[in-house]
């Protein structure tokens, strides 16, 4: 088969595949062209990626996010009960990034 024939046959295959595309792929194209879907999906995807989640966007437009949360439990010895009890995290222990960075800067200054 001549080179010219091979090239044209491959182009015909591509054109035929495009013509035989299923309605499902057309629906996906319409969904991806919908500005509302793009706005909401990009927000969800960006938030999930910021939180360290894995993101999977399915062909039907569904979005699946998976990840793990780090949970820290603190147990305190209660001498009166002679047992360890789970302590609640104090609300003051959660500091903002700004507070943490200012603490680091003050430590560097010393």
N, C-alpha and C positions, 0 to 999 in steps of 0.2 A: 504494500500500500504506500502510495506516495505521501510525502510529508504534508502536502497541501490537503490531501484527502483526510489525513489524521486530524489536522487542525479543524477542518470544517465539521468533521464528525463529532469532535468534542464540543464544538459550539452548538451543534444541533441537540446534543444530549442535555446541555445546560438549558437551552430554550424549552425543550420538551419537559424537563423537570419543573421548570417554572410554570408551565401551562398545567401540569398535573398536580400542582400544589393543593393540599387539602384545605378544606374550610377552616380547620383548626389553626393552621398556620396563618391564614388570612385574619382570623379572629385575634391571634396574638399580635399581628402587625397593627391591627386597629387599636388594641389595648395599649401597645407601646406608643402609639401616636396620641393617645388621650392625655391631655395636659393635667387633668385632675389625678389620674392614676400615677403619672410621673411625679407629681408634686408629693402625693402621700407616700408612694413607695420609696422615693429618694430620702424622705425624712425618716422613715422607719429604718431603712438600710443604714443611713449615716449614724443614727443613734445607736443601733446595734453594734456597728463596727467600732464606735467610740468606746462602748462598754466591753469590748473584747470578745464579742460573740462572733460565731461563724454564721454566714448568711447564704441561703440558697434560694434563688428565685426560680420557681418552676415554670414550665412552658405555658401553663394556664393562667399565670399571673400571680399565683399564690407565693407568699414569702415565708420561709421557714428560718427562724433564728435559733441557734443552739449555743449554749455556753454554760459555764459553771460560776457559781458565786462562792466567794470565800467567806465562810462563817466562822467566827471566832467565839468560842464559849469560854467564859471565865468561871472557875469554881473556887469558892472561898471556904476555908475550914471554919466551921461553926463549933466552937469548943463546948458550948452548952448542949448542943445536940449530939456532939461527938460524930459529926458527919460532914462531908463536903456538900455544899449547896451551890446550885447554879446562880451566879450573880448576874444581874441585868447590867448591860453596858450603860454607863452614865451618859446623859445627853451632852455633857460638856466634853466628852472624849472625842467627838467627831469635830474635827477642825477643817476649815476650808483650806483650799490650796494656798490662798493668799496668806493665811495665818502661818501655815507651815513654811512657806518660802521666807516670810519675814523672820521667823525663828531661826532659819538656817543662815540668813544674812547677819543676824545679830551674833550668832555663834562664830561666824567667820571674822567678824570685826574684833572679837576679843582676843 
